[in-house]
Amino acid sequence: MIPENILALQRQDALLRERSLQLIDADQAMLDHLSAIEASMKAVFDHVVDRPEHEPDDLTVKALGIRLYNNLAAALSDGLAGYYQRAFDAVRDMLELQFLFDDFSADIGKIGRWAAADRREREREFGPFHVRLRLDERYGHTEERRREHYQRLSSLASHPSPEGFRLIAPDGLGILGGFVHRATLRALLEEMAQHGLGTTVNFTSLLPARTEQEEAAKTLFLERATAWLEKYLPDAVAMVVQID
C-alpha cells in the first residue's frame, strides 16, 4: 500500500500547481513567459518527432533535444509545485545545452567528436569551461557573462550554497517542501522563457528544414520567439533571425 504521507504530498503538489496557474493567469508577463516556454517545447517536439532523419549526427542532436524538452517540462512541473531550487537546476542544465548547441554550430564535425569521445576526452574538449571560452572568443565577448550566469545558476540551484537558501527561504524562513511565491515564480518563468528560446534557436539551427512541414514549424517558432524577444529582450531579437 502506498504510504498516506506520499499520497498527501501529491495532493499538496496538485493544489500548489493550481495556485501557481491562477497567479500566472492573472499576470500578463507570466502568461507571455509561459507562452514562450510552450513555443520552445512545441518546436523541440516538432524537430524530434516529426523528422525522419536517422543520420548519426541528427540522432545525437535529437537526443540532446529530448534532454532540452525534458528540462523545460521538469522545470515547469517543479516550478508550478513550488520546488524552485530544482526548477532552476533544470534551467542551468538548459543553459549548458544552449552553449553546447552554439558551439556545435561553428563546426558540425564537433557533433560526432562529442558523441564518440570518452569521458575524459569529452571533458577536455567540451567541458562547460572550454565551450564558454570558445564562444567568448568566437563572438569577441570579454565580460565573461556566460560564466557569470552559469555560476549564478549553479550557486542558486545546482550546488549546495548559502546563496541557494533564497529559493527555499524567500522571506528569511526556510519552508519545507513546495510553496508558492509570486516573485520567485515570475523570475523562474522569465529565465525559462529566455533560455528556452535561446537553446531552442541553437538546437533548431542544427536541423535545417527539408520539407514544407519542417519549414512551417520553424516559421511558427520564429514568429513566436521574435514576439517575446521584441517585448522583453529587444536587444536579443537578432538571435532568431536565422534558425535554418
C-alpha positions in Angstrom: 0.0 0.0 0.0 1.3 3.5 -0.9 2.0 5.4 2.3 -0.6 8.1 3.1 2.2 10.7 3.5 3.2 10.2 -0.1 -0.4 10.5 -1.3 -0.8 13.6 0.8 2.3 15.1 -0.8 0.9 14.5 -4.2 -2.4 16.2 -3.3 -0.5 19.2 -1.9 1.6 19.4 -5.1 -1.6 19.5 -7.1 -3.0 22.3 -5.0 0.2 24.3 -5.3 0.2 23.9 -9.1 -3.4 25.1 -9.3 -2.5 28.2 -7.2 0.6 28.9 -9.4 -1.5 28.7 -12.6 -4.0 31.1 -11.0 -1.2 33.6 -10.4 0.0 33.2 -13.9 -3.4 33.6 -15.4 -3.8 37.0 -13.6 -0.4 38.3 -14.7 0.2 39.2 -18.4 4.0 39.0 -18.2 3.9 35.5 -16.7 1.4 34.5 -19.4 3.8 35.7 -22.0 6.6 33.8 -20.5 4.6 30.6 -20.3 3.6 31.0 -23.9 7.2 31.4 -24.9 8.1 28.2 -22.9 5.3 26.3 -24.7 6.6 27.7 -28.1 10.0 26.2 -27.3 8.6 22.9 -26.2 6.5 22.7 -29.4 9.4 23.5 -31.6 11.6 20.8 -30.0 8.7 18.3 -30.3 8.3 19.1 -34.0 12.0 18.7 -34.6 12.4 15.5 -32.7 9.1 13.6 -33.5 8.2 14.8 -37.0 11.6 14.5 -38.7 12.5 11.1 -40.2 16.3 11.5 -40.5 18.4 8.8 -38.9 21.9 10.1 -39.7 24.2 9.8 -36.6 24.7 13.5 -36.1 20.9 14.1 -36.4 20.2 11.4 -33.9 22.8 12.9 -31.5 21.2 16.4 -31.8 17.7 14.9 -31.4 18.8 13.1 -28.2 20.1 16.3 -26.8 16.8 18.0 -27.9 14.9 15.4 -25.8 17.1 16.5 -22.9 16.1 20.1 -23.6 12.4 19.2 -23.8 12.6 17.3 -20.5 14.4 20.1 -18.8 11.6 22.5 -19.8 8.9 20.1 -18.7 10.6 19.3 -15.4 11.4 22.9 -14.6 7.7 23.8 -15.3 6.4 20.9 -13.2 8.7 21.6 -10.3 8.2 25.3 -10.5 4.5 25.2 -10.5 4.6 23.0 -7.4 6.9 25.4 -5.7 10.2 23.4 -5.8 12.1 26.4 -7.2 15.6 25.1 -6.4 15.0 22.0 -8.5 13.4 24.1 -11.3 16.3 26.5 -11.5 18.7 23.5 -11.6 16.9 22.3 -14.8 17.4 25.9 -16.2 21.1 25.6 -15.5 21.3 22.4 -17.4 19.4 24.1 -20.3 22.0 26.9 -20.3 24.8 24.3 -20.7 22.9 22.8 -23.7 22.4 26.3 -25.1 26.2 26.8 -25.1 26.9 23.3 -26.5 24.5 23.7 -29.4 26.0 27.1 -30.2 29.5 25.5 -30.2 28.4 22.8 -32.5 27.0 25.3 -34.9 30.5 26.7 -35.6 31.7 23.3 -36.7 29.2 20.5 -37.2 32.1 18.0 -37.1 32.1 18.6 -33.3 28.8 16.7 -33.0 30.4 13.4 -34.0 33.5 14.1 -31.9 31.4 14.8 -28.8 29.3 11.7 -29.3 32.3 9.4 -29.9 34.6 10.8 -27.2 35.2 9.0 -23.9 34.5 10.9 -20.7 38.0 12.4 -20.3 38.2 13.5 -24.0 34.7 15.0 -23.8 35.5 16.9 -20.6 38.8 18.1 -22.1 37.2 19.5 -25.3 33.6 20.0 -24.4 33.5 20.7 -20.7 31.4 23.8 -19.9 34.5 26.0 -19.2 36.1 25.1 -22.6 32.8 25.6 -24.5 32.2 29.0 -22.9 35.8 30.1 -23.6 35.4 29.2 -27.3 32.1 31.1 -27.6 33.6 34.2 -25.9 36.5 34.1 -28.3 34.2 33.5 -31.3 31.9 36.4 -30.5 34.6 38.7 -29.1 33.0 38.8 -25.7 35.3 39.8 -22.8 32.8 40.4 -20.0 32.5 36.6 -19.1 28.8 36.9 -18.9 28.3 33.3 -19.8 30.5 32.3 -16.9 28.7 34.6 -14.5 25.2 33.4 -15.5 26.3 29.8 -15.4 27.9 30.2 -12.0 24.9 32.1 -10.6 22.5 29.3 -11.5 25.0 26.8 -10.2 25.2 28.6 -6.8 21.5 29.2 -6.6 20.3 25.7 -7.5 22.8 23.1 -8.7 25.3 23.1 -5.8 24.7 23.5 -2.1 25.5 27.1 -1.1 24.2 29.9 1.2 23.1 31.8 -2.0 20.7 29.0 -2.7 18.8 29.5 0.5 16.8 32.2 -1.1 15.0 29.6 -3.2 13.8 27.7 -0.1 13.5 30.8 2.2 12.4 33.8 0.2 11.3 35.7 3.2 14.1 34.6 5.5 12.5 31.5 6.9 13.0 28.1 5.3 10.0 26.3 4.0 9.9 22.5 3.9 8.6 21.2 0.6 6.9 23.2 -2.1 5.4 26.6 -1.7 4.0 29.4 -3.9 5.9 32.6 -4.1 4.8 35.0 -6.8 8.1 36.9 -7.3 10.2 33.7 -7.5 7.7 32.0 -9.9 7.8 35.1 -12.1 11.6 35.1 -12.1 11.7 31.4 -12.9 9.3 31.7 -15.9 11.3 34.6 -17.3 14.5 32.6 -17.1 12.9 29.6 -18.6 11.4 31.7 -21.5 14.7 33.4 -22.2 16.9 30.3 -22.1 14.3 28.0 -23.5 14.1 30.3 -26.6 17.8 30.7 -26.9 18.5 27.0 -26.5 15.8 26.1 -29.0 17.1 28.5 -31.5 20.5 26.9 -31.3 19.0 23.4 -31.4 16.8 24.0 -34.4 19.7 25.6 -36.3 21.4 22.2 -36.3 18.4 20.5 -38.0 17.7 22.5 -41.2 14.3 22.3 -42.8 14.0 19.9 -45.7 10.2 19.7 -46.1 7.4 22.3 -46.2 6.1 20.9 -42.8 9.5 21.4 -41.3 9.8 24.9 -42.7 6.3 25.7 -41.3 7.4 24.5 -37.9 10.5 26.8 -38.0 8.5 29.8 -39.2 5.9 29.4 -36.4 8.6 29.2 -33.8 10.5 32.1 -35.3 7.3 34.3 -35.1 6.5 33.3 -31.5 10.1 33.7 -30.3 10.5 37.1 -32.0 7.3 38.4 -30.4 8.5 37.6 -26.9 12.0 38.9 -27.6 10.7 42.2 -29.0 8.7 42.7 -25.9 11.1 41.6 -23.2 14.7 41.4 -24.7 14.6 43.7 -27.8 18.4 43.7 -28.0 18.4 40.0 -28.5 16.0 39.8 -31.4 18.8 39.2 -33.9 19.5 35.8 -32.4 16.4 34.4 -34.1 16.8 36.0 -37.5 18.4 32.8 -38.9 17.5 29.4 -37.5 17.7 27.3 -40.7 
